Amino acid sequence: MLTTPASPAPDADTADTTAGAPGESAAFLAAYLARIGLAAPPPPTLAGLTILQAAHQAAIPFEAIDVLTGEGVDLDPQAIAAKLIGARRGGYCFEQNALFLRVLRATGFAAEGLLGRVRLMVAPDAPPTPRTHMVVRVMLDGRPWLADVGFGALVPPQPLALDSGAVQPTPHQPYRIAAAGDGPGETFAVMAKVEGEWTMLYIVDAAPPPAIDYEVGNWYTATHPQSHFRHRLIAARTTATARYGLLDNRLTIRGAGGSVERRWLDADGIAAALRDIFGLAVRPGWRTAIERAATAEVPG
């Protein structure tokens, strides 16, 4: 049995200013629900959380085009809502999970943000990576659950129990949670079984961070020269039947039944995929990045 520490009540130094709370406007919730295709908010239960998470992932794509084009990412809650809801854009974890956390709190869920270190495609003995992945912890009947709508092509498609080390099946890959670090309950690792092998996705600190840590993580991700979002065109979307992933000119479609299809696209094909698969209205200012992505060497 895994353990996670009880979360203290937030104070001025630890309160998460990236998300709202009960009392959000009816207009905000109505616009969000329309964006993800739900007529009404589901109840604050595990079933309701599962419905919200799946609908969000299917409707709002993962993408970081504003980082690639140099526009940057604004974590102000109204800016996130204007982009992901009003402009029908996607975003990456700091935007996606901040919006999701705001909605969860507004609809009666007990939820808080956490930060983690991405370990996907990182050697086990490699030094710690920066804390650049935001997730959400939800308490339901005294039990902690992980909700994540912002991890691209391997995002958990449903809530994961944080107090269990057992394999947790999903419509796509199986997942499991494991204790990590030196102290019990201090950190936990999220893993997925990819092509028959257990793969570490990220390690999360169990203590909620102060608000400034989101700003620092976002600044690093959006501006640091080593951030892959500054160099690669990346988009992803998960539905009940398939995962869609775009890495520069390579489009990968993984069916829930295990089928895998890969296509290599030219610039017009990339633009069409962004529009037709990821639901993005392609802007003229993206063309340079799209043409550069079309010439990238992406292995199969």
C-alpha positions, 0 to 999 in steps of 0.5 A: 500500500502506498501512502501520501501525506495529508495535505495542509490547508493552503496559506498565502505562500502555498495557495495555488493561484493558477486555479479557481475555486467554488463560486466560479461564474456560470458563464465560465463553466458553461463555456468549458462544458460546451468546449468538451461536449458535456451538457452539464457537470458530472457529480464530484465522484470517481465516475464523474471525474472519469467522465470529465477527464476523458471528455477534456482529453478528447476535446482539448489537444495537447500542443505547445506551438506558442513556445515553438513560435516564441509567443510564450505561455501565460498562466493567468487563469483568464488567459488560459481560459481565453486560449483553451476555451475561447480560442479553441486552442490546446496547451501543455501541462501548466495550461491544461491541468491548471484549467482542469483544476479550476473546473474540478474545484468549481464543480465540487471536487477536493483537488490540488495541483502538484509538480513533478519531474519528467523521466520519459526517455531519461536514463534511470541513473541520469541526474534529476530533471527540472520540475516541469510537469503539473498534475492534479490530486483529487480526494474522493471519499478519503482516497487520493487519485491522480488526474492528468490531462496534460502529458501528451501522447502517454497521458493517463486516460483515466484517474489513477489510484495513488494509494495502490501499487497494483497495475491499473488497466485503462482503455489504452496502456496499463499504468501503475504508481510506485513509491519513489525517493527516500522518504515514504509518501514524499514522492511517487512515480507514474509508469505506463506499459509501452510495447510490453515494457514498463516505462517511467513517465514522471516522478511527482512530489506529494507536497503541493508547491507554492504558486511561484513554482508553477511560474518557474517551471513554465518559464523553464519549459517555455524559454530554456534552450534545452526545452524540446518544445522550443525545437519540435512541433508536438501535438497529441490527443487521446480519445476512447478509441485512439491516441494521436501523436504528432512529432514534427512530420511524423503522425502516429495513430495508436488504436486502443486495440493495439494497432499502430499506424505511422505517416510522414507528412509534408507541410500541407499534411502537417497543417491538415493534421493540426486542423482535422485531427487536433481541431486547431485553426492553423494560423498564418504565423505557424507556417514557418514552424510547420515548414521546418517540421516538415524537413525534420528527421524523425525516426520510425 
